[in-house]
């Protein structure tokens, strides 16, 4: 089992920045990747960014160039640095952990980000 705890959400004005963090604990040695997703109530969950064990990163087109995902292997944490935030970035952001052997996905509880003037 893997437990995920997100932190760092909050409210910010358009153009501002926030940094989210996700701490993984438990059976983390079989990690394949960690990712961030976001969801607006009433809408489908949307992929934001991911980072593999090799450090390869992928971003959705909507955040590319503004968000940066990074990983601290020693601390088993993944961060999402969000810059130039827009009102449409407002959502609940959830951390995702994918493990192998067996293949299994874990989700955090989420942290809310509100971008508003």
N, C-alpha and C positions, 0 to 999 in steps of 0.2 A: 504494500500500500504506500501511496505517496500523499502527503498533505501539502497543500499550497495555501499561502497566506499573502494576500496583496495589501499594499499600502501606498499612500501618496496621492490619492484622489483629492478632489476639492473643487473650488470655484475659482475661475480666472477670467480676466477680460480678454476679448479677442486680441490676438497678437502676443499673448503671454505664453508662459512655459510652465509645464509641470513634469515631474519625474515620478513614474510609477515603479514600484519594486514588487517582486514576487519571490518569496522564500519557499524553497522546496525542502521537505524533510521526509524521512522514512526510507523506502527502498529506491533510492535515486540513482544507483549505479548502472541501471539498464536504460538510462535516458537515451532517446533518439533525438528529440528536439523539445524546445519549449517555445511557446508562442503566446501572443496576445490577440484576443478577439474583443469585439465590442458589440453591444446590443442596445438599441433604443426600444423602450417598451412598445409592444405591438408590432415590432419589425423583426426580421430574421437576424440572427447573429452574423456578424461580419468579421472576416479575417483582417487583422491589422498588420502583424509582423511575426516572423519566426526566426529562431536561431538554432542551428544544429550543434551537435557535439563537436563538430569540426570548426565551428565558428562561422559557417556560411549563413548569410542573412537574406531574407526575402521580405518585401514590403508590398502592401496593396498600393495601387496607383494613387489612391486618395490621400495617402500619407507620405509617399515617397518624397524624400528631400526635406521633410519637416520632422519626421520621427526617426529615432535611432534606437535599435534594440541591442543590448549588450548582455554579457553573461560573466559572472564571477564564479569560476569553477570551485574555488576554495570554499566559498560561502554558500554554494548552491542557490544562488540568486540570479534572477534575470531582471533587468531594468528596461524601462521604456522611457526614453527622453523625448518629450513632446514639445516642440517649438512652433512658433507661429500658429498658435491654436485658433481655430475657427469655430463659430457657433455650431456648425454641422459635426464637429468632433464630440459634441455633448453625447454621452452614452455611459453605460455601465461597462467597465473594462474588466475582462476576466483573463486570468492566467491559465494556460493549458500546458500539460506535461504529457508527452507521449513516451511510453516505455516499450521495450521489446522483450521477448522471451519471458512471459507471453506479451503479445501486442496489446496494450491497454492505454486508455486515455483518462487523464484526471483533470478536474477543473477546480479552480478556486471559487470563492464566494463572490468575488467581484468588488470593484471599487468605483464609485461614481465620479465622473468628470463632468463639470458644467462650465461651459464657455458662454459668457453672457456679459453684455455691457450694462 
